[in-house]
């Protein structure tokens, strides 16, 4: 597998980012979350490594925000 795409959405109650990927073959999927974008990247990377065998892991992981994030500046 060359690439997988995680859908990402902000959870308004917790303030976390939730990411999910569903296997197109119906063999399950991956769901994880992170407190911020840096944490989300780490959590997604670790979840993919655990889900796939070493040689079957995708070479690229894409994240797609379901809605565009808004950055608030003070």
mmCIF file of the N, C-alpha and C atoms, coordinates in Angstrom:
data_MODEL
# 
_entry.id   MODEL 
# 
loop_
_atom_site.group_PDB 
_atom_site.id 
_atom_site.type_symbol 
_atom_site.label_atom_id 
_atom_site.label_alt_id 
_atom_site.label_comp_id 
_atom_site.label_asym_id 
_atom_site.label_entity_id 
_atom_site.label_seq_id 
_atom_site.pdbx_PDB_ins_code 
_atom_site.Cartn_x 
_atom_site.Cartn_y 
_atom_site.Cartn_z 
_atom_site.occupancy 
_atom_site.B_iso_or_equiv 
_atom_site.pdbx_formal_charge 
_atom_site.auth_seq_id 
_atom_site.auth_comp_id 
_atom_site.auth_asym_id 
_atom_site.auth_atom_id 
_atom_site.pdbx_PDB_model_num 
ATOM 1   N N  . UNK A 1 1  ? 0.848   -1.170 0.000  1.00 0.00 ? 1  UNK A N  1 
ATOM 2   C CA . UNK A 1 1  ? 0.000   0.000  0.000  1.00 0.00 ? 1  UNK A CA 1 
ATOM 3   C C  . UNK A 1 1  ? 0.894   1.234  0.000  1.00 0.00 ? 1  UNK A C  1 
ATOM 4   N N  . UNK A 1 2  ? 0.622   2.127  -0.900 1.00 0.00 ? 2  UNK A N  1 
ATOM 5   C CA . UNK A 1 2  ? 1.453   3.318  -1.064 1.00 0.00 ? 2  UNK A CA 1 
ATOM 6   C C  . UNK A 1 2  ? 1.082   4.438  -0.082 1.00 0.00 ? 2  UNK A C  1 
ATOM 7   N N  . UNK A 1 3  ? -0.223  4.663  0.102  1.00 0.00 ? 3  UNK A N  1 
ATOM 8   C CA . UNK A 1 3  ? -0.649  5.792  0.916  1.00 0.00 ? 3  UNK A CA 1 
ATOM 9   C C  . UNK A 1 3  ? -2.009  5.506  1.556  1.00 0.00 ? 3  UNK A C  1 
ATOM 10  N N  . UNK A 1 4  ? -2.207  6.028  2.771  1.00 0.00 ? 4  UNK A N  1 
ATOM 11  C CA . UNK A 1 4  ? -3.530  6.013  3.387  1.00 0.00 ? 4  UNK A CA 1 
ATOM 12  C C  . UNK A 1 4  ? -3.861  7.442  3.816  1.00 0.00 ? 4  UNK A C  1 
ATOM 13  N N  . UNK A 1 5  ? -5.151  7.732  3.899  1.00 0.00 ? 5  UNK A N  1 
ATOM 14  C CA . UNK A 1 5  ? -5.600  9.068  4.273  1.00 0.00 ? 5  UNK A CA 1 
ATOM 15  C C  . UNK A 1 5  ? -6.484  8.988  5.501  1.00 0.00 ? 5  UNK A C  1 
ATOM 16  N N  . UNK A 1 6  ? -6.087  9.697  6.530  1.00 0.00 ? 6  UNK A N  1 
ATOM 17  C CA . UNK A 1 6  ? -6.876  9.813  7.743  1.00 0.00 ? 6  UNK A CA 1 
ATOM 18  C C  . UNK A 1 6  ? -7.788  11.025 7.626  1.00 0.00 ? 6  UNK A C  1 
ATOM 19  N N  . UNK A 1 7  ? -9.033  10.868 8.023  1.00 0.00 ? 7  UNK A N  1 
ATOM 20  C CA . UNK A 1 7  ? -9.949  11.986 8.168  1.00 0.00 ? 7  UNK A CA 1 
ATOM 21  C C  . UNK A 1 7  ? -9.722  12.537 9.572  1.00 0.00 ? 7  UNK A C  1 
ATOM 22  N N  . UNK A 1 8  ? -9.689  13.855 9.718  1.00 0.00 ? 8  UNK A N  1 
ATOM 23  C CA . UNK A 1 8  ? -9.420  14.475 11.013 1.00 0.00 ? 8  UNK A CA 1 
ATOM 24  C C  . UNK A 1 8  ? -10.501 15.505 11.309 1.00 0.00 ? 8  UNK A C  1 
ATOM 25  N N  . UNK A 1 9  ? -10.971 15.449 12.539 1.00 0.00 ? 9  UNK A N  1 
ATOM 26  C CA . UNK A 1 9  ? -11.992 16.396 12.975 1.00 0.00 ? 9  UNK A CA 1 
ATOM 27  C C  . UNK A 1 9  ? -11.678 16.815 14.400 1.00 0.00 ? 9  UNK A C  1 
ATOM 28  N N  . UNK A 1 10 ? -11.958 18.066 14.708 1.00 0.00 ? 10 UNK A N  1 
ATOM 29  C CA . UNK A 1 10 ? -11.755 18.568 16.069 1.00 0.00 ? 10 UNK A CA 1 
ATOM 30  C C  . UNK A 1 10 ? -12.973 18.201 16.908 1.00 0.00 ? 10 UNK A C  1 
ATOM 31  N N  . UNK A 1 11 ? -12.710 17.665 18.101 1.00 0.00 ? 11 UNK A N  1 
ATOM 32  C CA . UNK A 1 11 ? -13.784 17.363 19.042 1.00 0.00 ? 11 UNK A CA 1 
ATOM 33  C C  . UNK A 1 11 ? -13.983 18.583 19.918 1.00 0.00 ? 11 UNK A C  1 
ATOM 34  N N  . UNK A 1 12 ? -15.109 19.260 19.741 1.00 0.00 ? 12 UNK A N  1 
ATOM 35  C CA . UNK A 1 12 ? -15.340 20.520 20.449 1.00 0.00 ? 12 UNK A CA 1 
ATOM 36  C C  . UNK A 1 12 ? -15.419 20.348 21.954 1.00 0.00 ? 12 UNK A C  1 
ATOM 37  N N  . UNK A 1 13 ? -15.895 19.210 22.434 1.00 0.00 ? 13 UNK A N  1 
ATOM 38  C CA . UNK A 1 13 ? -16.007 18.999 23.883 1.00 0.00 ? 13 UNK A CA 1 
ATOM 39  C C  . UNK A 1 13 ? -14.640 18.847 24.550 1.00 0.00 ? 13 UNK A C  1 
ATOM 40  N N  . UNK A 1 14 ? -13.777 18.037 23.965 1.00 0.00 ? 14 UNK A N  1 
ATOM 41  C CA . UNK A 1 14 ? -12.478 17.773 24.588 1.00 0.00 ? 14 UNK A CA 1 
ATOM 42  C C  . UNK A 1 14 ? -11.376 18.701 24.079 1.00 0.00 ? 14 UNK A C  1 
ATOM 43  N N  . UNK A 1 15 ? -11.579 19.287 22.893 1.00 0.00 ? 15 UNK A N  1 
ATOM 44  C CA . UNK A 1 15 ? -10.545 20.120 22.294 1.00 0.00 ? 15 UNK A CA 1 
ATOM 45  C C  . UNK A 1 15 ? -9.482  19.328 21.563 1.00 0.00 ? 15 UNK A C  1 
ATOM 46  N N  . UNK A 1 16 ? -9.612  17.998 21.542 1.00 0.00 ? 16 UNK A N  1 
ATOM 47  C CA . UNK A 1 16 ? -8.648  17.119 20.868 1.00 0.00 ? 16 UNK A CA 1 
ATOM 48  C C  . UNK A 1 16 ? -8.967  17.002 19.385 1.00 0.00 ? 16 UNK A C  1 
ATOM 49  N N  . UNK A 1 17 ? -7.996  16.516 18.639 1.00 0.00 ? 17 UNK A N  1 
ATOM 50  C CA . UNK A 1 17 ? -8.210  16.140 17.252 1.00 0.00 ? 17 UNK A CA 1 
ATOM 51  C C  . UNK A 1 17 ? -8.418  14.635 17.202 1.00 0.00 ? 17 UNK A C  1 
ATOM 52  N N  . UNK A 1 18 ? -9.446  14.202 16.480 1.00 0.00 ? 18 UNK A N  1 
ATOM 53  C CA . UNK A 1 18 ? -9.741  12.788 16.311 1.00 0.00 ? 18 UNK A CA 1 
ATOM 54  C C  . UNK A 1 18 ? -9.461  12.432 14.850 1.00 0.00 ? 18 UNK A C  1 
ATOM 55  N N  . UNK A 1 19 ? -8.702  11.357 14.641 1.00 0.00 ? 19 UNK A N  1 
ATOM 56  C CA . UNK A 1 19 ? -8.338  10.921 13.294 1.00 0.00 ? 19 UNK A CA 1 
ATOM 57  C C  . UNK A 1 19 ? -8.785  9.485  13.092 1.00 0.00 ? 19 UNK A C  1 
ATOM 58  N N  . UNK A 1 20 ? -9.308  9.183  11.888 1.00 0.00 ? 20 UNK A N  1 
ATOM 59  C CA . UNK A 1 20 ? -9.732  7.819  11.592 1.00 0.00 ? 20 UNK A CA 1 
ATOM 60  C C  . UNK A 1 20 ? -9.456  7.475  10.135 1.00 0.00 ? 20 UNK A C  1 
ATOM 61  N N  . UNK A 1 21 ? -9.215  6.190  9.932  1.00 0.00 ? 21 UNK A N  1 
ATOM 62  C CA . UNK A 1 21 ? -9.006  5.615  8.611  1.00 0.00 ? 21 UNK A CA 1 
ATOM 63  C C  . UNK A 1 21 ? -9.724  4.281  8.586  1.00 0.00 ? 21 UNK A C  1 
ATOM 64  N N  . UNK A 1 22 ? -10.524 4.049  7.532  1.00 0.00 ? 22 UNK A N  1 
ATOM 65  C CA . UNK A 1 22 ? -11.236 2.790  7.365  1.00 0.00 ? 22 UNK A CA 1 
ATOM 66  C C  . UNK A 1 22 ? -10.624 2.027  6.209  1.00 0.00 ? 22 UNK A C  1 
ATOM 67  N N  . UNK A 1 23 ? -10.270 0.779  6.438  1.00 0.00 ? 23 UNK A N  1 
ATOM 68  C CA . UNK A 1 23 ? -9.689  -0.076 5.410  1.00 0.00 ? 23 UNK A CA 1 
ATOM 69  C C  . UNK A 1 23 ? -10.727 -0.331 4.322  1.00 0.00 ? 23 UNK A C  1 
ATOM 70  N N  . UNK A 1 24 ? -10.374 -0.059 3.083  1.00 0.00 ? 24 UNK A N  1 
ATOM 71  C CA . UNK A 1 24 ? -11.314 -0.234 1.966  1.00 0.00 ? 24 UNK A CA 1 
ATOM 72  C C  . UNK A 1 24 ? -11.681 -1.698 1.748  1.00 0.00 ? 24 UNK A C  1 
ATOM 73  N N  . UNK A 1 25 ? -10.874 -2.625 2.251  1.00 0.00 ? 25 UNK A N  1 
ATOM 74  C CA . UNK A 1 25 ? -11.168 -4.056 2.115  1.00 0.00 ? 25 UNK A CA 1 
ATOM 75  C C  . UNK A 1 25 ? -12.105 -4.546 3.215  1.00 0.00 ? 25 UNK A C  1 
ATOM 76  N N  . UNK A 1 26 ? -12.522 -3.651 4.082  1.00 0.00 ? 26 UNK A N  1 
ATOM 77  C CA . UNK A 1 26 ? -13.407 -4.026 5.175  1.00 0.00 ? 26 UNK A CA 1 
ATOM 78  C C  . UNK A 1 26 ? -12.703 -4.771 6.298  1.00 0.00 ? 26 UNK A C  1 
ATOM 79  N N  . UNK A 1 27 ? -11.392 -4.632 6.370  1.00 0.00 ? 27 UNK A N  1 
ATOM 80  C CA . UNK A 1 27 ? -10.608 -5.338 7.385  1.00 0.00 ? 27 UNK A CA 1 
ATOM 81  C C  . UNK A 1 27 ? -10.332 -4.448 8.590  1.00 0.00 ? 27 UNK A C  1 
ATOM 82  N N  . UNK A 1 28 ? -11.316 -3.639 8.966  1.00 0.00 ? 28 UNK A N  1 
ATOM 83  C CA . UNK A 1 28 ? -11.143 -2.789 10.141 1.00 0.00 ? 28 UNK A CA 1 
ATOM 84  C C  . UNK A 1 28 ? -10.659 -1.410 9.775  1.00 0.00 ? 28 UNK A C  1 
ATOM 85  N N  . UNK A 1 29 ? -9.946  -0.801 10.675 1.00 0.00 ? 29 UNK A N  1 
ATOM 86  C CA . UNK A 1 29 ? -9.451  0.543  10.466 1.00 0.00 ? 29 UNK A CA 1 
ATOM 87  C C  . UNK A 1 29 ? -8.662  0.998  11.671 1.00 0.00 ? 29 UNK A C  1 
ATOM 88  N N  . UNK A 1 30 ? -8.379  2.290  11.703 1.00 0.00 ? 30 UNK A N  1 
ATOM 89  C CA . UNK A 1 30 ? -7.597  2.880  12.781 1.00 0.00 ? 30 UNK A CA 1 
ATOM 90  C C  . UNK A 1 30 ? -8.313  4.143  13.238 1.00 0.00 ? 30 UNK A C  1 
ATOM 91  N N  . UNK A 1 31 ? -8.423  4.325  14.536 1.00 0.00 ? 31 UNK A N  1 
ATOM 92  C CA . UNK A 1 31 ? -8.928  5.564  15.118 1.00 0.00 ? 31 UNK A CA 1 
ATOM 93  C C  . UNK A 1 31 ? -7.987  5.954  16.249 1.00 0.00 ? 31 UNK A C  1 
ATOM 94  N N  . UNK A 1 32 ? -7.620  7.224  16.282 1.00 0.00 ? 32 UNK A N  1 
ATOM 95  C CA . UNK A 1 32 ? -6.750  7.715  17.346 1.00 0.00 ? 32 UNK A CA 1 
ATOM 96  C C  . UNK A 1 32 ? -7.038  9.186  17.570 1.00 0.00 ? 32 UNK A C  1 
ATOM 97  N N  . UNK A 1 33 ? -6.409  9.764  18.563 1.00 0.00 ? 33 UNK A N  1 
ATOM 98  C CA . UNK A 1 33 ? -6.615  11.181 18.834 1.00 0.00 ? 33 UNK A CA 1 
ATOM 99  C C  . UNK A 1 33 ? -5.340  11.795 19.384 1.00 0.00 ? 33 UNK A C  1 
ATOM 100 N N  . UNK A 1 34 ? -5.276  13.124 19.298 1.00 0.00 ? 34 UNK A N  1 
ATOM 101 C CA . UNK A 1 34 ? -4.141  13.855 19.837 1.00 0.00 ? 34 UNK A CA 1 
ATOM 102 C C  . UNK A 1 34 ? -4.583  15.172 20.425 1.00 0.00 ? 34 UNK A C  1 
ATOM 103 N N  . UNK A 1 35 ? -3.841  15.646 21.415 1.00 0.00 ? 35 UNK A N  1 
ATOM 104 C CA . UNK A 1 35 ? -4.184  16.901 22.083 1.00 0.00 ? 35 UNK A CA 1 
ATOM 105 C C  . UNK A 1 35 ? -3.956  18.121 21.196 1.00 0.00 ? 35 UNK A C  1 
ATOM 106 N N  . UNK A 1 36 ? -2.975  18.025 20.293 1.00 0.00 ? 36 UNK A N  1 
ATOM 107 C CA . UNK A 1 36 ? -2.677  19.100 19.348 1.00 0.00 ? 36 UNK A CA 1 
ATOM 108 C C  . UNK A 1 36 ? -2.136  18.446 18.074 1.00 0.00 ? 36 UNK A C  1 
ATOM 109 N N  . UNK A 1 37 ? -1.773  19.240 17.090 1.00 0.00 ? 37 UNK A N  1 
ATOM 110 C CA . UNK A 1 37 ? -1.339  18.669 15.810 1.00 0.00 ? 37 UNK A CA 1 
ATOM 111 C C  . UNK A 1 37 ? -0.069  17.840 15.937 1.00 0.00 ? 37 UNK A C  1 
ATOM 112 N N  . UNK A 1 38 ? 0.864   18.289 16.746 1.00 0.00 ? 38 UNK A N  1 
ATOM 113 C CA . UNK A 1 38 ? 2.113   17.543 16.934 1.00 0.00 ? 38 UNK A CA 1 
ATOM 114 C C  . UNK A 1 38 ? 1.826   16.187 17.584 1.00 0.00 ? 38 UNK A C  1 
ATOM 115 N N  . UNK A 1 39 ? 0.991   16.194 18.613 1.00 0.00 ? 39 UNK A N  1 
ATOM 116 C CA . UNK A 1 39 ? 0.615   14.957 19.291 1.00 0.00 ? 39 UNK A CA 1 
ATOM 117 C C  . UNK A 1 39 ? -0.173  14.044 18.344 1.00 0.00 ? 39 UNK A C  1 
ATOM 118 N N  . UNK A 1 40 ? -1.066  14.625 17.551 1.00 0.00 ? 40 UNK A N  1 
ATOM 119 C CA . UNK A 1 40 ? -1.837  13.822 16.597 1.00 0.00 ? 40 UNK A CA 1 
ATOM 120 C C  . UNK A 1 40 ? -0.916  13.120 15.596 1.00 0.00 ? 40 UNK A C  1 
ATOM 121 N N  . UNK A 1 41 ? 0.077   13.827 15.096 1.00 0.00 ? 41 UNK A N  1 
ATOM 122 C CA . UNK A 1 41 ? 1.025   13.233 14.151 1.00 0.00 ? 41 UNK A CA 1 
ATOM 123 C C  . UNK A 1 41 ? 1.720   12.030 14.784 1.00 0.00 ? 41 UNK A C  1 
ATOM 124 N N  . UNK A 1 42 ? 2.156   12.171 16.009 1.00 0.00 ? 42 UNK A N  1 
ATOM 125 C CA . UNK A 1 42 ? 2.829   11.070 16.699 1.00 0.00 ? 42 UNK A CA 1 
ATOM 126 C C  . UNK A 1 42 ? 1.873   9.898  16.911 1.00 0.00 ? 42 UNK A C  1 
ATOM 127 N N  . UNK A 1 43 ? 0.649   10.183 17.346 1.00 0.00 ? 43 UNK A N  1 
ATOM 128 C CA . UNK A 1 43 ? -0.324  9.121  17.609 1.00 0.00 ? 43 UNK A CA 1 
ATOM 129 C C  . UNK A 1 43 ? -0.698  8.373  16.332 1.00 0.00 ? 43 UNK A C  1 
ATOM 130 N N  . UNK A 1 44 ? -0.882  9.101  15.229 1.00 0.00 ? 44 UNK A N  1 
ATOM 131 C CA . UNK A 1 44 ? -1.207  8.467  13.943 1.00 0.00 ? 44 UNK A CA 1 
ATOM 132 C C  . UNK A 1 44 ? -0.052  7.590  13.478 1.00 0.00 ? 44 UNK A C  1 
ATOM 133 N N  . UNK A 1 45 ? 1.169   8.102  13.572 1.00 0.00 ? 45 UNK A N  1 
ATOM 134 C CA . UNK A 1 45 ? 2.344   7.339  13.147 1.00 0.00 ? 45 UNK A CA 1 
ATOM 135 C C  . UNK A 1 45 ? 2.470   6.041  13.949 1.00 0.00 ? 45 UNK A C  1 
ATOM 136 N N  . UNK A 1 46 ? 2.289   6.124  15.254 1.00 0.00 ? 46 UNK A N  1 
ATOM 137 C CA . UNK A 1 46 ? 2.376   4.932  16.100 1.00 0.00 ? 46 UNK A CA 1 
ATOM 138 C C  . UNK A 1 46 ? 1.247   3.951  15.804 1.00 0.00 ? 46 UNK A C  1 
ATOM 139 N N  . UNK A 1 47 ? 0.033   4.448  15.602 1.00 0.00 ? 47 UNK A N  1 
ATOM 140 C CA . UNK A 1 47 ? -1.113  3.576  15.324 1.00 0.00 ? 47 UNK A CA 1 
ATOM 141 C C  . UNK A 1 47 ? -0.941  2.832  14.006 1.00 0.00 ? 47 UNK A C  1 
ATOM 142 N N  . UNK A 1 48 ? -0.398  3.500  12.998 1.00 0.00 ? 48 UNK A N  1 
ATOM 143 C CA . UNK A 1 48 ? -0.163  2.858  11.698 1.00 0.00 ? 48 UNK A CA 1 
ATOM 144 C C  . UNK A 1 48 ? 0.904   1.774  11.843 1.00 0.00 ? 48 UNK A C  1 
ATOM 145 N N  . UNK A 1 49 ? 1.958   2.057  12.586 1.00 0.00 ? 49 UNK A N  1 
ATOM 146 C CA . UNK A 1 49 ? 3.028   1.069  12.783 1.00 0.00 ? 49 UNK A CA 1 
ATOM 147 C C  . UNK A 1 49 ? 2.505   -0.183 13.477 1.00 0.00 ? 49 UNK A C  1 
ATOM 148 N N  . UNK A 1 50 ? 1.594   -0.011 14.428 1.00 0.00 ? 50 UNK A N  1 
ATOM 149 C CA . UNK A 1 50 ? 1.033   -1.155 15.149 1.00 0.00 ? 50 UNK A CA 1 
ATOM 150 C C  . UNK A 1 50 ? 0.056   -1.933 14.266 1.00 0.00 ? 50 UNK A C  1 
ATOM 151 N N  . UNK A 1 51 ? -0.734  -1.214 13.463 1.00 0.00 ? 51 UNK A N  1 
ATOM 152 C CA . UNK A 1 51 ? -1.785  -1.848 12.658 1.00 0.00 ? 51 UNK A CA 1 
ATOM 153 C C  . UNK A 1 51 ? -1.221  -2.708 11.521 1.00 0.00 ? 51 UNK A C  1 
ATOM 154 N N  . UNK A 1 52 ? -0.164  -2.222 10.877 1.00 0.00 ? 52 UNK A N  1 
ATOM 155 C CA . UNK A 1 52 ? 0.386   -2.904 9.707  1.00 0.00 ? 52 UNK A CA 1 
ATOM 156 C C  . UNK A 1 52 ? 1.651   -3.671 10.070 1.00 0.00 ? 52 UNK A C  1 
ATOM 157 N N  . UNK A 1 53 ? 1.887   -4.768 9.373  1.00 0.00 ? 53 UNK A N  1 
ATOM 158 C CA . UNK A 1 53 ? 3.182   -5.434 9.453  1.00 0.00 ? 53 UNK A CA 1 
ATOM 159 C C  . UNK A 1 53 ? 4.208   -4.520 8.800  1.00 0.00 ? 53 UNK A C  1 
ATOM 160 N N  . UNK A 1 54 ? 5.452   -4.646 9.176  1.00 0.00 ? 54 UNK A N  1 
ATOM 161 C CA . UNK A 1 54 ? 6.507   -3.775 8.665  1.00 0.00 ? 54 UNK A CA 1 
ATOM 162 C C  . UNK A 1 54 ? 6.514   -3.576 7.170  1.00 0.00 ? 54 UNK A C  1 
ATOM 163 N N  . UNK A 1 55 ? 6.453   -4.626 6.389  1.00 0.00 ? 55 UNK A N  1 
ATOM 164 C CA . UNK A 1 55 ? 6.526   -4.497 4.938  1.00 0.00 ? 55 UNK A CA 1 
ATOM 165 C C  . UNK A 1 55 ? 5.209   -4.045 4.321  1.00 0.00 ? 55 UNK A C  1 
ATOM 166 N N  . UNK A 1 56 ? 4.093   -4.216 5.028  1.00 0.00 ? 56 UNK A N  1 
ATOM 167 C CA . UNK A 1 56 ? 2.789   -3.853 4.484  1.00 0.00 ? 56 UNK A CA 1 
ATOM 168 C C  . UNK A 1 56 ? 2.400   -2.416 4.824  1.00 0.00 ? 56 UNK A C  1 
ATOM 169 N N  . UNK A 1 57 ? 3.187   -1.729 5.638  1.00 0.00 ? 57 UNK A N  1 
ATOM 170 C CA . UNK A 1 57 ? 2.852   -0.364 6.057  1.00 0.00 ? 57 UNK A CA 1 
ATOM 171 C C  . UNK A 1 57 ? 2.896   0.592  4.867  1.00 0.00 ? 57 UNK A C  1 
ATOM 172 N N  . UNK A 1 58 ? 1.987   1.552  4.836  1.00 0.00 ? 58 UNK A N  1 
ATOM 173 C CA . UNK A 1 58 ? 2.002   2.535  3.742  1.00 0.00 ? 58 UNK A CA 1 
ATOM 174 C C  . UNK A 1 58 ? 3.242   3.415  3.829  1.00 0.00 ? 58 UNK A C  1 
ATOM 175 N N  . UNK A 1 59 ? 3.684   3.869  2.666  1.00 0.00 ? 59 UNK A N  1 
ATOM 176 C CA . UNK A 1 59 ? 4.864   4.735  2.625  1.00 0.00 ? 59 UNK A CA 1 
ATOM 177 C C  . UNK A 1 59 ? 4.534   6.160  3.029  1.00 0.00 ? 59 UNK A C  1 
ATOM 178 N N  . UNK A 1 60 ? 3.279   6.575  2.774  1.00 0.00 ? 60 UNK A N  1 
ATOM 179 C CA . UNK A 1 60 ? 2.846   7.933  3.112  1.00 0.00 ? 60 UNK A CA 1 
ATOM 180 C C  . UNK A 1 60 ? 1.548   7.876  3.903  1.00 0.00 ? 60 UNK A C  1 
ATOM 181 N N  . UNK A 1 61 ? 1.420   8.793  4.848  1.00 0.00 ? 61 UNK A N  1 
ATOM 182 C CA . UNK A 1 61 ? 0.200   8.953  5.616  1.00 0.00 ? 61 UNK A CA 1 
ATOM 183 C C  . UNK A 1 61 ? -0.268  10.389 5.399  1.00 0.00 ? 61 UNK A C  1 
ATOM 184 N N  . UNK A 1 62 ? -1.447  10.513 4.864  1.00 0.00 ? 62 UNK A N  1 
ATOM 185 C CA . UNK A 1 62 ? -2.018  11.838 4.599  1.00 0.00 ? 62 UNK A CA 1 
ATOM 186 C C  . UNK A 1 62 ? -3.102  12.109 5.640  1.00 0.00 ? 62 UNK A C  1 
ATOM 187 N N  . UNK A 1 63 ? -3.171  13.347 6.110  1.00 0.00 ? 63 UNK A N  1 
ATOM 188 C CA . UNK A 1 63 ? -4.275  13.706 6.995  1.00 0.00 ? 63 UNK A CA 1 
ATOM 189 C C  . UNK A 1 63 ? -5.124  14.755 6.282  1.00 0.00 ? 63 UNK A C  1 
ATOM 190 N N  . UNK A 1 64 ? -6.424  14.540 6.341  1.00 0.00 ? 64 UNK A N  1 
ATOM 191 C CA . UNK A 1 64 ? -7.378  15.430 5.681  1.00 0.00 ? 64 UNK A CA 1 
ATOM 192 C C  . UNK A 1 64 ? -8.321  15.986 6.740  1.00 0.00 ? 64 UNK A C  1 
ATOM 193 N N  . UNK A 1 65 ? -8.328  17.288 6.901  1.00 0.00 ? 65 UNK A N  1 
ATOM 194 C CA . UNK A 1 65 ? -9.217  17.912 7.865  1.00 0.00 ? 65 UNK A CA 1 
ATOM 195 C C  . UNK A 1 65 ? -10.615 17.999 7.270  1.00 0.00 ? 65 UNK A C  1 
ATOM 196 N N  . UNK A 1 66 ? -11.588 17.435 7.986  1.00 0.00 ? 66 UNK A N  1 
ATOM 197 C CA . UNK A 1 66 ? -12.971 17.447 7.518  1.00 0.00 ? 66 UNK A CA 1 
ATOM 198 C C  . UNK A 1 66 ? -13.459 18.887 7.405  1.00 0.00 ? 66 UNK A C  1 
ATOM 199 N N  . UNK A 1 67 ? -13.058 19.725 8.341  1.00 0.00 ? 67 UNK A N  1 
ATOM 200 C CA . UNK A 1 67 ? -13.332 21.156 8.238  1.00 0.00 ? 67 UNK A CA 1 
ATOM 201 C C  . UNK A 1 67 ? -12.017 21.883 8.505  1.00 0.00 ? 67 UNK A C  1 
ATOM 202 N N  . UNK A 1 68 ? -11.836 22.997 7.868  1.00 0.00 ? 68 UNK A N  1 
ATOM 203 C CA . UNK A 1 68 ? -10.584 23.731 8.004  1.00 0.00 ? 68 UNK A CA 1 
ATOM 204 C C  . UNK A 1 68 ? -10.410 24.238 9.434  1.00 0.00 ? 68 UNK A C  1 
ATOM 205 N N  . UNK A 1 69 ? -9.237  24.003 10.031 1.00 0.00 ? 69 UNK A N  1 
ATOM 206 C CA . UNK A 1 69 ? -9.001  24.504 11.390 1.00 0.00 ? 69 UNK A CA 1 
ATOM 207 C C  . UNK A 1 69 ? -8.838  26.027 11.373 1.00 0.00 ? 69 UNK A C  1 
ATOM 208 N N  . UNK A 1 70 ? -9.239  26.652 12.448 1.00 0.00 ? 70 UNK A N  1 
ATOM 209 C CA . UNK A 1 70 ? -9.086  28.096 12.606 1.00 0.00 ? 70 UNK A CA 1 
ATOM 210 C C  . UNK A 1 70 ? -8.082  28.330 13.722 1.00 0.00 ? 70 UNK A C  1 
ATOM 211 N N  . UNK A 1 71 ? -7.034  29.078 13.419 1.00 0.00 ? 71 UNK A N  1 
ATOM 212 C CA . UNK A 1 71 ? -6.031  29.408 14.437 1.00 0.00 ? 71 UNK A CA 1 
ATOM 213 C C  . UNK A 1 71 ? -6.399  30.747 15.051 1.00 0.00 ? 71 UNK A C  1 
ATOM 214 N N  . UNK A 1 72 ? -6.435  30.787 16.379 1.00 0.00 ? 72 UNK A N  1 
ATOM 215 C CA . UNK A 1 72 ? -6.787  32.009 17.091 1.00 0.00 ? 72 UNK A CA 1 
ATOM 216 C C  . UNK A 1 72 ? -5.508  32.648 17.608 1.00 0.00 ? 72 UNK A C  1 
ATOM 217 N N  . UNK A 1 73 ? -5.316  33.906 17.259 1.00 0.00 ? 73 UNK A N  1 
ATOM 218 C CA . UNK A 1 73 ? -4.137  34.646 17.699 1.00 0.00 ? 73 UNK A CA 1 
ATOM 219 C C  . UNK A 1 73 ? -4.567  35.633 18.792 1.00 0.00 ? 73 UNK A C  1 
ATOM 220 N N  . UNK A 1 74 ? -3.750  35.782 19.817 1.00 0.00 ? 74 UNK A N  1 
ATOM 221 C CA . UNK A 1 74 ? -4.068  36.729 20.892 1.00 0.00 ? 74 UNK A CA 1 
ATOM 222 C C  . UNK A 1 74 ? -3.612  38.120 20.512 1.00 0.00 ? 74 UNK A C  1 
# 
